[in-house]
Amino acid sequence: MSLAHLPMHYTQAEILISLIPRPRLPKVPIYILTKEIPEVAGGVTTVALGKCNSFINLTKQPVSLLTLSPEHALTAEIVHDELVLDGRLDSRVQFGNAWADLLKMSEDEIANLPEMVSGPIQVETARFDGEPEALVLDDEGRQSRTDRFRADGSIGISDWRAPNTLEPGPKRLITLFSRDGTIARQWTSATQMYGDWLKALTKHSPMSILISERLASSDLLVNWSSDNVTFIQSVHSNHFNNADMERYQYPPPRAKFYQTLDSRDLVTTLTTQQSNDLRLANLTAAGNVATLPNWLPHSPLRRPTPRRRGDGIIVSRMSEDKRLDHSIRAIQGVTETLAPQATLDLFGDGGCMESLVELTEELDVSQRVKFHGYLTNGGKKFRDYSFTLLSSRSEGQGLVLLEAMAAGCVPIAYNVKYGPGEIINHGVNGFLVEPGDVSGLSHQIEQFMKMPEYQVRSLRSAAIRRSRDFMPEKIERLWTRELQRAIERKSNRETSVRGTARLRSLKSPENEFELTIRLSKALSDVSWKWCKICWLQPGTKIYGRLPAKFSHKNGKLLVRATIPLERLLPAIDRPERRIDFYLDVGGDSVQMMRLRIKADSQTIDQRDVDLEFYSTQHGNLSAKLFERNALQLDEY
């Protein structure tokens, strides 16, 4: 690009960046996976669309946006066309949906799907009456089956769900039919179907990249992997539920996929603090974590523009986790003599809208707080406003903060995990307030309103400068580097080995458990770099993990681990459910292995223990809490 072709509003730094050739992504197909595209898009959806648009300009390979939701089964093409029409998705980006793609598969493609494990289970289906979808209700009026038809009227997919019953047998049955009406494939879970669909999409390429964006879609693919797919897991939000954080000192992670992060080829976080916390919580141990922030969807202003000092704005989904009631109360708490012009305009939609409107009436601030509904490109509105408030419980990074700062709109934010503290320099380019401190928000608005105009101009200029650190060109280079490294790690990985981990001893000094585990010969010959002891409680989200240590004795490779009793206390809620123990081992060039720990009753010291350790019928180490210990919950 020559200087003559650059817009006049470019800064010197932007000119220099523009003259550097854009990076090139690895020469493989790229798939961005999300659960659905909601009508009111939140931050994660915006980021997913932004990645597609950016990546399509960095590669000559196909870039596809994939969704899993059955809501798109009959509307995939419409969703794609609307996204393109709205300017939110580049027309060159392909769009796929698991259900829609299976319906459209040719007979040859259906024949190439993985074989069924057992013979077909016969199912009833509705007759085609001209409608592409038929809903079948059970005797109690609940939806029990959904039948979807192809354009030619042939039955395509039947999705059956069992009623709430304890009877044995599958709880779900998804049936794919050939065009002659015969059963072609069946799955007893959506997870199985999604895995086969992904393999069908990627099987023609020696290597592909799959980037999973949402918690919901990632949870459905916890154990999915493929030799020719480099699987990237994006982490957008906090690791723990807020309620769990308050109740337990060591809560389980809030989503199932956190249990297998070390098995992913790359895990991306939005902030350095996120990466560090994953390691501190023992959710990761492998060197596969990289911090790759969101990038700005719009170019920053060159310099601040005039705007009325008291005009505040929030662009947000109207949900409980955003705590928008705190921002409304903060406006109500501003002393009118100090900031009589302070107002707040909210752009967004969601389930809390009605209660928030009622709150403004209750607090008598309807004249100062206005709701404007959802706006497709809400980020551009920041240029018209003076300050923005962020009162969320948590953030992944706070893309909305970057958009505001790029527009010279001063952020006043709770210093929550994650993002605000790594973006805002308090008093320089915005303001940080202790999380949950509504009066602190009010006070900071008042202080902002009283500042001399030259200081406010300085704040706005500094905010714009800070936003330039997140220009697409800079973040794209980080992505290009990390994706290439992930593919190299995948390609250079040694063939996985088979072996066992066997308990040699389990002792129980006061309030802790000491385990010594021996690895079999095949595993002893591998160059492992790290090991962790971990436990899972089937049927719940209880999961824990702690460091362990390798040691050598008489030519044998041993692992020693200590588990404090308090780390197992979250399982007290379900004393009737067992706790299963595993050993995780990994290395630079070796895929993480999660090994069930083999055990027999002779190796378990049962004296004075608070858990009943035992060997299962398959010879594995498990434990169950004594019923009397369930009474100890209130003590922790």
Secondary structure, DSSP 8 states (H G I E B T S, - for coil): --GGGS-TT--HHHHHHHHS------SS-EEEEES---SS--HHHHHHHHHHHHHTTS-SS-EEEEE--GGGTTTHHHHHHHHHHTTSS-TTSEEEEHHHHHHH--HHHHHTS---SS-----------S-SEEEEE-TTS-EEEEEEE-TTS-EEEEEEE--S---SS-SEEEEEE-TTS-EEEEESSHHHHHHHHHHHHHTTSS-EEEEE--HHHHHTTTT---TTEEEEEEE-S-SS-HHHHHH-SS---SSGGGGGGGGSSEEEESSHHHHHHHHHTTS--SS-EEE-----SS---SS-----TTEEEEE---SGGGTHHHHHHHHHHS-TTT-TT-EEEEE---TTHHHHHHHHHHTT-TTTEEE----TTGGGGGGG-SEEEE--S--SS-HHHHHHHHTT-EEEEE--TTTHHHH--BTTTBEEE-TT-HHHHHHHHHHHHHS-HHHHHHHHHHHHHHHGGG-HHHHHHHHHHHHHHHHHHHHH--------EEEEEEE--TTEEEEEEEE-HHHHTS---EEEEEEE-TTS--EEEEE-EEEEETTEEEEEEEEEGGGGGGGGG-TTS-EEEEEEEEETTEEEEEEEEE--GGGB--TT-SEEEEE-TTSBEEEEE-GGGGGGGGG-
